[in-house]
Amino acid sequence: MSDFNRRDFIRLATGATLASGALGFPGLLLAATPKVVVVGGGVGGCTVAKYLRKLDPKLEVTLIETKKTYTSCFMSNEVLSGDRTLESLTFDYEGLKRHGVNVVIDYVSAIDPSKKLVFTAGGDQFGYDACVVSPGVDFKWETIEGYDETVAETIPHAWFAGPQTLTLRRQIESMPEGGKVIIVAPPNPFKCPPGPYERAAQIAMYCKHHKPRVKIIILDPKDRFSKQGLFRQGWSQLYGFGTENSMIEWIGAAGGGTVEAVDPSTRTLQAEIEEFQADVINIIPPQKAGKVAFASDLVDGDWCPVNKLTFESSRHPNVYVLGDASSAAKMPKSAYAASSQAKVAAAAIVARFNGIEPGEPTFVNTCYSILGDEHGISVAAVYALNRDNNTIESIKGAGGLSPMDASPEQRKREVSYAHSWFKNLIEDMMM
Amino acid sequence: MRRKTVFAILSLLALAPVITQAAGPTAAALAFTCAGCHGTDGSSVGPSSPSIAQMDPEVFIDAMQAYKGDQSNSTIMNRIAKGYSDEQIKGMAWFFAKQKLRLQPQQHDPQLARLGAELHDKYCEKCHEDAGRPGDAGTLAGQWMPYLGYTMADYIAGKRPYPRKMQRKVDAAIKDQGDKATSALIHYYGSQH
């Protein structure tokens, strides 16, 4: 494409409007082939890489990721019920390469925004015109006494899908009938807000058929949680929640659900009011932005503030932060949110390279939870940016939860749509 | 030269009213957010959320408006459609109409599909031309079979605006072949990737 045609295409595709003095953006001196370095090969990173190339095939896009393959966290609770293998959640980066993305397997130690350089543990450095950081979350290990990365090998968090997901599955399979599982839920904000509660249901789904006297207790430092009404209804329809024989019990903050310490040798948890002992413990620790965000001065507190028009960091120009690590209120930390933000950032970066103003952003989140073989629920929102307070607000009258008391047929359809959501999100990010 | 280019761009913008008229997001930006369920540029990889690429724009608009107004049964689309203005829906309709539909093979029962082919020719082809490929009566060929099943069940249960002509034809097909008529049609369309 000639430059003129390319610019028109970009304008139409990204919604960029004509800036004053449009054809020579002051202060932006770019090489003929602008370079984008993407840090992190999760939903945010992969999606932004693919869409940058889609919007402007002239861009040189390099994605740096530590692991050779990606394993999806969303749908990984299905591994716990035995409905799914970890392999079915694992994908390589060949698809991204086919879109012309350079994929580098290395660990990014830090970004120097003043020199516009990305440094890796492997000793390489990458210059950029724009850098997109999508590192996901890291844990605040210090908040639960006795819990650390070593202990997590036997008392797994399984909050990154991978070996720990399999450890947790094996522990559930080998625990005795009548045993006890405890899930320690994290405080807000954390990635995948409905995840711990779906996890309880998926474990119950397996136990219902194999060990029907197992008890699953959720210890929660919160008094409310995502899709609460729908979870309680689903748990009661499927697992006797609210009755004497319920497989699932939820203890919130007011009931003493906040866990302060763990003793791995006796598998005992010290909560605010009492102690709990269990056969299987799953601790999902409190969360903060991934390590590279801290190493690169992108955080304010635990998360990375951004200009929500573009997802450019509020702390350093030409660096963009997407997904779980960003402070993107009021969007949740979910895969769909990261994907939606990635497309806004990709369009904004391409617009900037072409000396034009970014278009108006638009966002969607959809998130499914599967409580039983034929029982799915969802939450959805369509968002717009309120520029006055830099807040992404859900459009009134739209979005919301699956209805309470929906028919079994509707719940069953939502399982099938949940699987479609999984497959299409993966396809859209890296195939 | 530069002024000429600016002028050319401005003329081009003037010719694209949907895209430049509103201060809001472009049609492409809106459409990109659908991909997480409907696939990149609207070609779904299944197993059940429908492909919307190459969809007839009027069909798209009617479907979205029916979801928006709670006229069509849905699990999630009624909640999502309410987030968009009529103009935005129109913009998305034209965006998807221009995307190439990429279909994938689906497991189907060949015998049922053969029966479905006969029923299609007899009762459906007149409106759903060319084996139900994208047109002003929607996209049936190669559409994800669970979705076709849900939609058909909703028509028959009166949970979706049911064109009278279609109702007459579906009734006739069911009278012809009994309960297996609808699954035969679904297997036929599923075989047409």
Interface residues (C-beta under 8 A of the other chain):
Chain A: F4 R7 D8 R11 L12 A13 T14 G15 T17 L18 A22 L23 Y51 A335 Y336 S339 S340 K343 V344 A347 G359 E360 P361 T362 F363 V364 T366 S378 A380 A381 V382 A384 I395 G397 A398 G399 G400 S402 Q410 R413 E414 S416 Y417 H419 S420 W421 K423 N424 L425 E427 D428 M431
Chain B: R2 T5 V6 A8 I9 L10 L12 L13 A16 I19 T20 A23 G24 P25 T26 A28 A29 L30 F32 T33 C34 A35 G36 C37 H38 G39 T40 S44 V45 G46 P47 S48 S49 T75 I76 R79 I80 A81 K82 G83 Y84 W144 P146 Y150
